[in-house]
Amino acid sequence: MKIDFSSLKLKREFDRIKLLNWIHCFLACMGLFLEMAHGFIGGNGIFKLIILLFVYRLYFRVIHNLYYSYWTFSVCLMLYFGFGFFQGVFIFKTSILSYNYLLSMLFLFVEMYTLSSPIYYPMVKWWIYDFRYRNDVKIIVHHSLDHRKEKKINGRLTDVRRGAGCITLFENYRIGDFLFILLSTDYRDLDFKVELISKRETLMGRGITYGVKFAFRSSEEKEAFNRFVYNWQEEDLQKRRSRFKVVKKEDDKAK
């Protein structure tokens, strides 16, 4: 995945993510040293430390390339820290060990929350093939608001979270470009200015996925955006409920 670090703010955020990763890596190793120092584990501690460092080596590589396997690694690490916290409180009854794993979970949670953005990990619902239950929004993309002489580019807005979004297009744009996306809602037509921050090329024929940041030009535009996001989430919830109802009916008929 390609990402634009020309924005100083974004570069600082990603550097902070890497720092958080180093911190909970250090705390994870410290937890094993504490267990060995208190005699809770013997020579197996060295073996566990080697495995842990190997896992973190892969983990650092996954974060650097922003692979989706990051979430599998993170959930496994969170369970590992949770088990260590449980042992520290109820089995070993050592406060310093339980606090160590509690801090590890806290730093990992902050890292996961920061990365749960369409800029880093666009949410692409590839497992839903029926467009009746997909909450994609059709959009038209232009380089400027005066789009009468421009080529009409169709695309889809597939994800909106925390002031950022994910759009899928079949046109190849450069990271750092500013675009205008036009979309229609039940109450009005909207246009938003966005900056292309990240770029992910998936399977052939699926288009290019761009992580975008919304650049609001006025307080009214931001208010319209917040209203759009609220309606988006409500519609997505209704579609998910209707999808489960259809599945339930089909199961009842099968019986």
PLY file of the C-alpha trace (Angstrom):
ply
format ascii 1.0
element vertex 255
property float x
property float y
property float z
element edge 254
property int vertex1
property int vertex2
end_header
0.00 0.00 0.00
1.27 3.47 -0.90
0.73 6.34 1.50
1.54 10.03 1.30
3.75 11.34 4.11
4.18 14.80 2.63
1.73 15.94 5.31
3.78 16.61 8.44
0.79 15.85 10.65
0.29 12.43 9.06
4.01 11.60 9.29
4.01 12.50 12.97
0.93 10.32 13.53
2.54 7.31 11.85
5.77 7.87 13.81
3.67 7.90 16.97
2.10 4.60 15.91
5.56 3.05 15.53
6.56 4.43 18.94
3.49 2.85 20.53
4.46 -0.43 18.90
7.95 -0.26 20.37
6.54 0.54 23.81
4.20 -2.45 24.07
6.93 -4.65 22.56
9.24 -3.54 25.39
6.51 -4.12 27.98
5.80 -7.60 26.58
9.48 -8.53 26.96
9.57 -6.93 30.40
6.62 -9.10 31.42
8.59 -12.25 30.60
11.65 -10.98 32.50
9.45 -10.26 35.54
7.97 -13.75 35.38
11.47 -15.25 35.23
12.79 -12.95 38.01
9.97 -14.00 40.36
10.46 -17.67 39.54
7.08 -18.12 37.89
8.64 -19.65 34.78
11.98 -21.38 34.42
14.10 -21.95 31.34
10.97 -21.85 29.20
11.07 -18.09 29.60
14.00 -17.76 27.18
12.18 -19.92 24.64
9.02 -17.80 25.02
11.10 -14.63 24.62
12.58 -15.88 21.33
9.11 -16.68 20.00
7.80 -13.29 21.16
10.62 -11.39 19.43
10.04 -13.37 16.23
6.32 -12.52 16.33
7.12 -8.84 16.85
9.55 -8.88 13.95
6.70 -10.01 11.68
4.38 -7.53 13.39
6.67 -4.58 12.62
6.82 -5.66 8.98
3.03 -5.95 8.79
2.60 -2.41 10.18
5.22 -0.97 7.84
3.38 -2.39 4.80
-0.10 -1.87 6.30
-1.21 -5.44 5.63
-4.69 -6.38 6.84
-3.14 -9.25 8.81
-2.23 -6.50 11.31
-5.63 -7.00 12.93
-5.09 -10.74 13.39
-1.72 -10.10 15.02
-3.19 -7.36 17.21
-6.10 -9.46 18.47
-3.70 -12.32 19.32
-1.39 -9.91 21.18
-4.34 -8.39 23.04
-5.41 -11.88 24.17
-1.82 -12.63 25.21
-1.64 -9.43 27.29
-5.07 -10.13 28.76
-3.98 -13.62 29.81
-0.81 -12.17 31.36
-2.90 -9.62 33.27
-5.22 -12.39 34.49
-2.23 -14.44 35.71
-0.70 -11.42 37.43
-3.91 -10.68 39.36
-5.36 -14.10 40.17
-2.54 -16.67 39.90
0.84 -15.01 40.57
-0.78 -12.17 42.57
1.95 -9.72 41.65
0.84 -6.12 41.15
3.87 -5.03 39.10
3.27 -7.86 36.61
-0.45 -7.12 36.28
0.24 -3.37 35.81
2.84 -4.20 33.16
0.38 -6.20 31.07
-2.38 -3.65 31.68
-0.15 -0.92 30.24
0.66 -3.20 27.30
-3.04 -3.57 26.53
-3.56 0.19 26.85
-0.78 1.13 24.42
-1.87 -1.54 21.96
-5.48 -0.32 22.13
-4.42 3.28 21.38
-2.38 2.04 18.41
-5.29 -0.02 17.07
-7.69 2.91 17.46
-5.34 5.24 15.57
-4.95 2.77 12.71
-8.71 2.10 12.46
-9.07 4.82 9.85
-9.86 4.61 6.12
-6.52 6.34 5.48
-4.61 3.32 6.78
-7.09 0.46 6.52
-10.04 1.14 4.20
-12.99 -1.08 5.08
-13.83 -2.97 1.90
-16.75 -5.36 2.35
-15.61 -7.88 -0.25
-17.63 -10.66 1.44
-20.95 -8.99 0.56
-21.67 -9.60 -3.12
-25.34 -8.57 -3.13
-25.43 -4.81 -3.71
-28.82 -4.62 -1.99
-27.01 -5.03 1.33
-23.88 -3.00 0.58
-23.89 0.56 1.82
-21.84 1.97 -1.05
-22.73 5.41 -2.37
-22.36 6.28 -6.03
-20.18 9.35 -6.58
-18.89 11.48 -9.45
-15.30 12.68 -9.23
-13.86 15.89 -10.70
-10.68 17.92 -10.35
-12.64 21.13 -9.81
-16.18 22.26 -9.10
-16.41 23.69 -12.64
-16.77 20.16 -14.06
-18.80 20.89 -17.20
-15.82 20.37 -19.51
-14.26 17.53 -17.53
-14.53 13.84 -18.14
-17.19 12.20 -15.98
-15.52 9.75 -13.55
-17.86 7.39 -11.71
-16.87 5.79 -8.46
-18.12 4.60 -5.10
-17.72 5.88 -1.57
-17.40 2.72 0.52
-16.33 3.87 3.96
-16.54 7.03 6.10
-14.99 7.25 9.55
-13.40 9.96 11.71
-13.26 12.67 9.06
-11.76 10.34 6.47
-13.18 8.08 3.80
-12.52 5.41 1.23
-13.37 5.77 -2.45
-13.02 3.21 -5.23
-12.21 4.44 -8.73
-11.02 2.95 -12.00
-8.82 5.97 -12.67
-5.21 6.19 -11.56
-4.53 9.36 -9.56
-1.43 10.48 -7.73
-1.25 10.51 -3.96
-1.55 14.08 -2.76
-4.04 15.14 -5.47
-7.13 17.09 -4.45
-10.45 15.98 -5.91
-14.10 16.93 -5.60
-16.64 14.19 -5.07
-20.30 14.81 -5.89
-23.02 12.62 -4.40
-26.79 12.69 -4.08
-28.75 12.12 -0.89
-32.45 12.05 -0.08
-32.44 15.66 1.04
-29.85 17.40 -1.19
-26.86 17.03 -3.51
-23.49 17.35 -1.79
-19.96 18.02 -2.93
-16.85 17.57 -0.81
-13.21 18.40 -1.36
-10.89 15.51 -0.51
-7.17 14.86 -0.51
-5.84 11.48 -1.66
-3.69 10.21 1.20
-3.28 6.49 0.54
-3.63 4.17 -2.40
-4.27 0.44 -2.44
-4.54 -1.63 -5.60
-6.50 -4.81 -4.96
-7.66 -7.45 -7.44
-7.93 -6.92 -11.17
-11.31 -5.48 -12.11
-12.04 -4.20 -8.60
-10.69 -0.68 -9.13
-8.22 1.27 -7.01
-9.02 2.01 -3.39
-8.03 5.47 -2.14
-7.96 6.59 1.45
-9.04 10.23 1.48
-9.16 13.03 4.00
-12.06 15.48 3.82
-10.95 19.11 3.56
-13.93 21.10 4.82
-14.25 24.59 3.37
-16.86 25.90 5.82
-18.71 25.04 9.01
-21.89 24.47 6.96
-20.10 21.88 4.84
-18.85 20.08 7.95
-22.36 20.07 9.39
-23.74 18.63 6.13
-21.01 15.98 6.25
-21.90 14.99 9.83
-25.56 14.68 8.84
-24.60 12.56 5.84
-22.48 10.25 8.02
-25.34 9.85 10.52
-27.78 8.91 7.74
-25.15 6.59 6.23
-24.75 4.70 9.52
-28.51 4.42 10.02
-28.99 3.06 6.50
-26.13 0.60 6.97
-27.72 -0.68 10.19
-31.08 -1.16 8.46
-29.48 -3.08 5.58
-27.65 -5.38 7.97
-30.88 -6.09 9.85
-32.79 -6.80 6.64
-29.98 -9.10 5.49
-30.21 -11.18 8.67
-34.00 -11.32 8.37
-33.71 -12.74 4.84
-31.18 -15.33 6.01
-33.45 -16.31 8.91
-36.47 -16.73 6.60
-34.44 -18.92 4.25
-33.33 -21.08 7.18
-36.94 -21.48 8.35
-38.04 -22.53 4.88
-35.21 -25.07 4.72
-36.48 -26.66 7.93
0 1
1 2
2 3
3 4
4 5
5 6
6 7
7 8
8 9
9 10
10 11
11 12
12 13
13 14
14 15
15 16
16 17
17 18
18 19
19 20
20 21
21 22
22 23
23 24
24 25
25 26
26 27
27 28
28 29
29 30
30 31
31 32
32 33
33 34
34 35
35 36
36 37
37 38
38 39
39 40
40 41
41 42
42 43
43 44
44 45
45 46
46 47
47 48
48 49
49 50
50 51
51 52
52 53
53 54
54 55
55 56
56 57
57 58
58 59
59 60
60 61
61 62
62 63
63 64
64 65
65 66
66 67
67 68
68 69
69 70
70 71
71 72
72 73
73 74
74 75
75 76
76 77
77 78
78 79
79 80
80 81
81 82
82 83
83 84
84 85
85 86
86 87
87 88
88 89
89 90
90 91
91 92
92 93
93 94
94 95
95 96
96 97
97 98
98 99
99 100
100 101
101 102
102 103
103 104
104 105
105 106
106 107
107 108
108 109
109 110
110 111
111 112
112 113
113 114
114 115
115 116
116 117
117 118
118 119
119 120
120 121
121 122
122 123
123 124
124 125
125 126
126 127
127 128
128 129
129 130
130 131
131 132
132 133
133 134
134 135
135 136
136 137
137 138
138 139
139 140
140 141
141 142
142 143
143 144
144 145
145 146
146 147
147 148
148 149
149 150
150 151
151 152
152 153
153 154
154 155
155 156
156 157
157 158
158 159
159 160
160 161
161 162
162 163
163 164
164 165
165 166
166 167
167 168
168 169
169 170
170 171
171 172
172 173
173 174
174 175
175 176
176 177
177 178
178 179
179 180
180 181
181 182
182 183
183 184
184 185
185 186
186 187
187 188
188 189
189 190
190 191
191 192
192 193
193 194
194 195
195 196
196 197
197 198
198 199
199 200
200 201
201 202
202 203
203 204
204 205
205 206
206 207
207 208
208 209
209 210
210 211
211 212
212 213
213 214
214 215
215 216
216 217
217 218
218 219
219 220
220 221
221 222
222 223
223 224
224 225
225 226
226 227
227 228
228 229
229 230
230 231
231 232
232 233
233 234
234 235
235 236
236 237
237 238
238 239
239 240
240 241
241 242
242 243
243 244
244 245
245 246
246 247
247 248
248 249
249 250
250 251
251 252
252 253
253 254
